[in-house]
Amino acid sequence: MRYFDAHDHLQNYASPEEEAAAVAAARAAGVEGMLCCGTSPDDWGRVLEIAERYEDVAPAFGLHPWFTAEEGWLGRLGEFLRRVPRACVGEIGLDGARETPGQEENFRAQLELGARLGRPAVIHCVRKWGRLLELLGRAGLPAFMLHAYGGPAEMVKAFAGLGGYFSFNGELLDPRRERLRAALAAVPPERLLLETESPEPDAPGWRSGPAGMAEVAAAAAGALGRPAEELAALTLANARKFTGEAR
C-alpha cells in the first residue's frame, strides 16, 4: 500500500541522522509523500532544508497559535512562501486551551496572506470551532486542512462547504474516542486525509515516525468498514490534490 502523511514535523527530530532514519523507514513502509509543517520563524529554515533534501517532502510555513514572534515575522513568512511556490501556509490556527498574545490577529494575518498568494492552509484548532468557522467563511483560501480534527461531527459539512479537508491520526486507535470516529465517518470521502504528526506521539499499536501511517490507515479503515488498501489509495489521492492547490 501507498500512503501520504498529511501532517508531520520532521524538523523536530533530535538529529539529522534520526530524521534520515525516519524518512527511510517511512519510504520502506510505503509512504510516498509527507507534508512537513513549520511552527515559527525558528524552524522555517529547517523545514525548507528538509523539503530541498527529500523530493517526497512538501513544506508548509506558518506561525503556530502557541507561539509569538518578533516584529517583521509576517514579512519573513511571505518571503518563504514566495520562495517555494508549492508551500502551504501552516501550521496556523486558534487554541482556546493555550492562549497567547495576539493569537487571533496573527491567525487572521496569515489567512489573508494565504488567500493573497493562493495557498492552502494547515490549521490547528482547539475549543474555538465556531470562531474558526466564522473566520474561514470570509478568508477566501483555495483550500484548508483541519489537522488532527477534533471538532464535532455536526460541523463537518459546514467546514467542507468552505473547502475544508479533515486529517486524522493514530488517536483513532484509542477505544475511548467514539466521538472522534463519529467525526471521521461524517467526512466526505474526497476530503479525508491521514497523518502521524511525527515525531510525536509514540503510542501502543502505533509506530512513531511517518512509518506509522500504516497503523493510522488501518485504524481509519476499520472505523469506516472499508478495505485498508482502498482507504490508503483514496487519502493519497486526496493529499496530492490538497498539496497541489499550492500555486
C-alpha positions as a Python dict, from the first residue, in 0.01 Angstrom:
ca = {
    (1, 'M'): (0, 0, 0),
    (2, 'R'): (99, 360, -59),
    (3, 'Y'): (40, 647, 185),
    (4, 'F'): (73, 1021, 229),
    (5, 'D'): (148, 1162, 575),
    (6, 'A'): (-55, 1484, 564),
    (7, 'H'): (99, 1644, 872),
    (8, 'D'): (432, 1593, 1045),
    (9, 'H'): (720, 1790, 1193),
    (10, 'L'): (1036, 1626, 1062),
    (11, 'Q'): (1232, 1930, 1179),
    (12, 'N'): (1174, 1819, 1539),
    (13, 'Y'): (1390, 1509, 1519),
    (14, 'A'): (1686, 1540, 1751),
    (15, 'S'): (1948, 1495, 1481),
    (16, 'P'): (1985, 1472, 1103),
    (17, 'E'): (2059, 1102, 1148),
    (18, 'E'): (1726, 1042, 1326),
    (19, 'E'): (1546, 1245, 1063),
    (20, 'A'): (1706, 1044, 780),
    (21, 'A'): (1623, 716, 954),
    (22, 'A'): (1259, 822, 994),
    (23, 'V'): (1230, 916, 627),
    (24, 'A'): (1393, 589, 520),
    (25, 'A'): (1158, 387, 743),
    (26, 'A'): (859, 576, 604),
    (27, 'R'): (959, 503, 246),
    (28, 'A'): (1008, 135, 331),
    (29, 'A'): (657, 132, 479),
    (30, 'G'): (507, 272, 158),
    (31, 'V'): (484, 643, 246),
    (32, 'E'): (518, 826, -85),
    (33, 'G'): (471, 1181, 38),
    (34, 'M'): (482, 1392, 352),
    (35, 'L'): (377, 1744, 444),
    (36, 'C'): (630, 1890, 688),
    (37, 'C'): (480, 2181, 881),
    (38, 'G'): (671, 2469, 1033),
    (39, 'T'): (555, 2636, 1354),
    (40, 'S'): (761, 2956, 1393),
    (41, 'P'): (1038, 3157, 1225),
    (42, 'D'): (1282, 2949, 1430),
    (43, 'D'): (1214, 2635, 1227),
    (44, 'W'): (1115, 2762, 881),
    (45, 'G'): (1472, 2738, 754),
    (46, 'R'): (1500, 2380, 878),
    (47, 'V'): (1170, 2287, 710),
    (48, 'L'): (1298, 2437, 384),
    (49, 'E'): (1623, 2239, 409),
    (50, 'I'): (1430, 1914, 463),
    (51, 'A'): (1199, 1980, 167),
    (52, 'E'): (1500, 2052, -54),
    (53, 'R'): (1673, 1734, 67),
    (54, 'Y'): (1379, 1498, 10),
    (55, 'E'): (1173, 1534, -305),
    (56, 'D'): (881, 1348, -142),
    (57, 'V'): (851, 1608, 137),
    (58, 'A'): (634, 1916, 75),
    (59, 'P'): (685, 2217, 308),
    (60, 'A'): (447, 2441, 498),
    (61, 'F'): (548, 2760, 680),
    (62, 'G'): (344, 2932, 948),
    (63, 'L'): (323, 3071, 1300),
    (64, 'H'): (156, 2817, 1530),
    (65, 'P'): (-101, 2962, 1774),
    (66, 'W'): (112, 2856, 2072),
    (67, 'F'): (392, 3091, 1969),
    (68, 'T'): (464, 3458, 1918),
    (69, 'A'): (737, 3610, 1703),
    (70, 'E'): (941, 3925, 1672),
    (71, 'E'): (827, 4217, 1464),
    (72, 'G'): (863, 4153, 1092),
    (73, 'W'): (775, 3784, 1110),
    (74, 'L'): (485, 3816, 866),
    (75, 'G'): (710, 3965, 601),
    (76, 'R'): (956, 3680, 651),
    (77, 'L'): (674, 3431, 617),
    (78, 'G'): (576, 3587, 287),
    (79, 'E'): (934, 3555, 166),
    (80, 'F'): (943, 3183, 246),
    (81, 'L'): (610, 3122, 73),
    (82, 'R'): (711, 3312, -239),
    (83, 'R'): (1042, 3126, -248),
    (84, 'V'): (860, 2790, -255),
    (85, 'P'): (553, 2808, -481),
    (86, 'R'): (434, 2462, -371),
    (87, 'A'): (438, 2550, 1),
    (88, 'C'): (125, 2566, 216),
    (89, 'V'): (61, 2814, 495),
    (90, 'G'): (85, 2629, 824),
    (91, 'E'): (71, 2528, 1090),
    (92, 'I'): (-155, 2814, 1194),
    (93, 'G'): (-476, 2838, 1393),
    (94, 'L'): (-662, 2906, 1715),
    (95, 'D'): (-623, 2735, 2053),
    (96, 'G'): (-863, 2808, 2336),
    (97, 'A'): (-671, 2582, 2572),
    (98, 'R'): (-344, 2771, 2535),
    (99, 'E'): (-399, 3138, 2471),
    (100, 'T'): (-107, 3352, 2352),
    (101, 'P'): (-87, 3729, 2293),
    (102, 'G'): (-219, 3830, 1952),
    (103, 'Q'): (-325, 3477, 1862),
    (104, 'E'): (-631, 3563, 1656),
    (105, 'E'): (-468, 3867, 1498),
    (106, 'N'): (-176, 3651, 1386),
    (107, 'F'): (-411, 3388, 1251),
    (108, 'R'): (-615, 3637, 1051),
    (109, 'A'): (-298, 3792, 906),
    (110, 'Q'): (-184, 3451, 785),
    (111, 'L'): (-523, 3370, 637),
    (112, 'E'): (-506, 3695, 443),
    (113, 'L'): (-154, 3613, 323),
    (114, 'G'): (-259, 3264, 215),
    (115, 'A'): (-557, 3399, 24),
    (116, 'R'): (-346, 3665, -145),
    (117, 'L'): (-88, 3408, -260),
    (118, 'G'): (-346, 3141, -344),
    (119, 'R'): (-208, 2888, -94),
    (120, 'P'): (-394, 2626, 109),
    (121, 'A'): (-360, 2638, 487),
    (122, 'V'): (-287, 2375, 751),
    (123, 'I'): (-494, 2461, 1058),
    (124, 'H'): (-474, 2372, 1427),
    (125, 'C'): (-787, 2430, 1635),
    (126, 'V'): (-879, 2357, 1996),
    (127, 'R'): (-1205, 2475, 2160),
    (128, 'K'): (-1265, 2752, 1906),
    (129, 'W'): (-1454, 2575, 1631),
    (130, 'G'): (-1732, 2830, 1598),
    (131, 'R'): (-1492, 3123, 1570),
    (132, 'L'): (-1276, 2927, 1328),
    (133, 'L'): (-1575, 2862, 1104),
    (134, 'E'): (-1661, 3231, 1109),
    (135, 'L'): (-1310, 3340, 1012),
    (136, 'L'): (-1269, 3077, 741),
    (137, 'G'): (-1603, 3176, 596),
    (138, 'R'): (-1457, 3507, 484),
    (139, 'A'): (-1094, 3404, 432),
    (140, 'G'): (-1105, 3319, 62),
    (141, 'L'): (-849, 3036, 79),
    (142, 'P'): (-828, 2788, -211),
    (143, 'A'): (-843, 2504, 45),
    (144, 'F'): (-756, 2427, 405),
    (145, 'M'): (-684, 2122, 618),
    (146, 'L'): (-813, 2084, 973),
    (147, 'H'): (-526, 1883, 1109),
    (148, 'A'): (-596, 1620, 1378),
    (149, 'Y'): (-961, 1715, 1352),
    (150, 'G'): (-1121, 1725, 1695),
    (151, 'G'): (-1437, 1919, 1623),
    (152, 'P'): (-1790, 1784, 1630),
    (153, 'A'): (-1924, 1566, 1353),
    (154, 'E'): (-2207, 1816, 1310),
    (155, 'M'): (-1965, 2086, 1188),
    (156, 'V'): (-1800, 1875, 919),
    (157, 'K'): (-2050, 1972, 648),
    (158, 'A'): (-2003, 2345, 710),
    (159, 'F'): (-1623, 2327, 701),
    (160, 'A'): (-1630, 2105, 391),
    (161, 'G'): (-1853, 2359, 218),
    (162, 'L'): (-1579, 2618, 261),
    (163, 'G'): (-1314, 2395, 103),
    (164, 'G'): (-1206, 2204, 410),
    (165, 'Y'): (-1014, 1879, 431),
    (166, 'F'): (-1003, 1677, 754),
    (167, 'S'): (-698, 1489, 878),
    (168, 'F'): (-694, 1214, 1142),
    (169, 'N'): (-409, 1037, 1319),
    (170, 'G'): (-341, 743, 1549),
    (171, 'E'): (-582, 873, 1812),
    (172, 'L'): (-833, 665, 1617),
    (173, 'L'): (-674, 362, 1785),
    (174, 'D'): (-800, 476, 2125),
    (175, 'P'): (-1118, 277, 2204),
    (176, 'R'): (-1247, 568, 2412),
    (177, 'R'): (-1258, 809, 2115),
    (178, 'E'): (-1607, 734, 1986),
    (179, 'R'): (-1680, 1099, 1907),
    (180, 'L'): (-1362, 1116, 1701),
    (181, 'R'): (-1469, 814, 1498),
    (182, 'A'): (-1814, 970, 1451),
    (183, 'A'): (-1646, 1279, 1307),
    (184, 'L'): (-1436, 1059, 1080),
    (185, 'A'): (-1749, 890, 947),
    (186, 'A'): (-1905, 1231, 869),
    (187, 'V'): (-1620, 1343, 642),
    (188, 'P'): (-1687, 1331, 266),
    (189, 'P'): (-1451, 1067, 124),
    (190, 'E'): (-1291, 1315, -115),
    (191, 'R'): (-1190, 1538, 180),
    (192, 'L'): (-1033, 1276, 406),
    (193, 'L'): (-662, 1285, 495),
    (194, 'L'): (-443, 1088, 737),
    (195, 'E'): (-137, 1195, 933),
    (196, 'T'): (113, 1096, 1204),
    (197, 'E'): (226, 1434, 1349),
    (198, 'S'): (571, 1278, 1377),
    (199, 'P'): (792, 1259, 1566),
    (200, 'E'): (522, 1270, 1836),
    (201, 'P'): (337, 1081, 1964),
    (202, 'D'): (450, 721, 2009),
    (203, 'A'): (155, 519, 2137),
    (204, 'P'): (94, 142, 2177),
    (205, 'G'): (0, -9, 1843),
    (206, 'W'): (118, 298, 1653),
    (207, 'R'): (475, 326, 1535),
    (208, 'S'): (639, 661, 1594),
    (209, 'G'): (751, 840, 1284),
    (210, 'P'): (581, 873, 945),
    (211, 'A'): (615, 495, 901),
    (212, 'G'): (322, 478, 1143),
    (213, 'M'): (93, 573, 855),
    (214, 'A'): (28, 201, 807),
    (215, 'E'): (-131, 175, 1151),
    (216, 'V'): (-321, 502, 1112),
    (217, 'A'): (-470, 390, 780),
    (218, 'A'): (-563, 52, 923),
    (219, 'A'): (-738, 217, 1218),
    (220, 'A'): (-931, 455, 992),
    (221, 'A'): (-1027, 172, 758),
    (222, 'G'): (-1151, -37, 1049),
    (223, 'A'): (-1359, 251, 1184),
    (224, 'L'): (-1515, 313, 843),
    (225, 'G'): (-1557, -51, 747),
    (226, 'R'): (-1351, -7, 431),
    (227, 'P'): (-1055, -206, 298),
    (228, 'A'): (-726, -54, 414),
    (229, 'E'): (-587, -66, 58),
    (230, 'E'): (-881, 135, -70),
    (231, 'L'): (-854, 396, 204),
    (232, 'A'): (-479, 431, 159),
    (233, 'A'): (-523, 497, -214),
    (234, 'L'): (-808, 742, -151),
    (235, 'T'): (-621, 950, 106),
    (236, 'L'): (-305, 951, -104),
    (237, 'A'): (-503, 1096, -396),
    (238, 'N'): (-672, 1349, -168),
    (239, 'A'): (-339, 1462, -29),
    (240, 'R'): (-194, 1504, -377),
    (241, 'K'): (-491, 1721, -464),
    (242, 'F'): (-465, 1928, -146),
    (243, 'T'): (-94, 1998, -178),
    (244, 'G'): (-144, 2062, -549),
    (245, 'E'): (-363, 2359, -456),
    (246, 'A'): (-41, 2550, -384),
    (247, 'R'): (42, 2773, -677),
}
